[in-house]
Amino acid sequence: MHREEIKALIREVLAEVFSEKLPVSDDGLQDTRTAWKTLGYPSYDAMYKDVRAGLLREGKEVLDRRKPGAKIARWVVDIAAAKARLAQPPDQRRSI
């Protein structure tokens, strides 16, 4: 193998090891970067606005799944819980 082929192979393996992508699921956990589409939001920012406003709650519908000792959060959405929360009429939603 040539040096460039080895570099390309190493890049491919490292990308696979460190990507940490969750499988796409209709009712399980899904990475925030893809969950907005599943939940029917027009954009990631629109979903993030609802998280900041408290509609989707941290620890209930939006979860921090960082590895032990990691400083950067890895946010995922519990799709089933988020769909249930969004389906509730606004007057029946309780905050945290």
N, C-alpha and C positions, 0 to 999 in steps of 0.2 A: 504494500500500500504506500501511496505517496503521502507526503506530509499534509497536503490540502484535504485528501480523502479522510485522513485520521481526524483532522480538525472538524470537518463536517459531521463525522460520526459522533464525536465527543459533544458537539453542540446539540445534536439531535437527542442524545441520551440525557444531557443536562436539562434540556427543555422539557423532556418527558418527566424527569424526576422532580423538578421544581415547579411544574405548572400547577399542581394541586387543584385541578378543576374538579368540581363535583359533577356527577352525572346529571343530565337534565331529567327532571321528574315532574309529573303533573301535580303530585300532592306531597312530596317529600321536601327535603332541604335543597335549596338551589342558591348558587352564588348570586350576589346582588347585581352583578353585571349582566346576568341573563334573566333574573326573576321579574324585572319590570315588564318584559314582554309577555311572560306567562300570566301576569296579573292584569294585563290589559292597559298598562300606563302608556302614554304616548312617548315617554322618554325616561331615561334613568333619573334625570333631575326632577321630574314630576314625582316619581316614587320617593326620592330622597327628601323632597319637600314635605311629604306626608309623614315620613319618619321623624323629621325635625319638629313637625307640628304635634306629634304624639299620636297620630292616627294609627300608625304601625309602631308598636311598642318594643323597645329594646328588652330582651329577655323573654318575650312572649312570641311575637311574630318575626322579629329581627334578632338574630343570635350572633354572638361573638364566638367564633370557633378557632381562635388562635392556638398554636401549639404551646405547651408549657414553656415559660421563659421567653416567649416571643414578645417583642415590644409593639409590633404592628398588628392591628386587629385584622381578622379575616371574617368579614360579615357575610352571613347567609340568611336566607328568608325561609321560614317554614311556610310553604305554599298553602297547605291546607288551613293553617291557622290564619294566615293573611286573607285568604278568600272568605273564610267565615267572618272575620272582622269587617271586611269591606262590604259584605252582604247585609250586615246589621243596619237597621235604620239609625241615623245619627242620634236620635233621642234615646236610644237604648244602649248606646256605647258608654261604657264606664272607662274612666282613665285608670291608670296604674293603681 
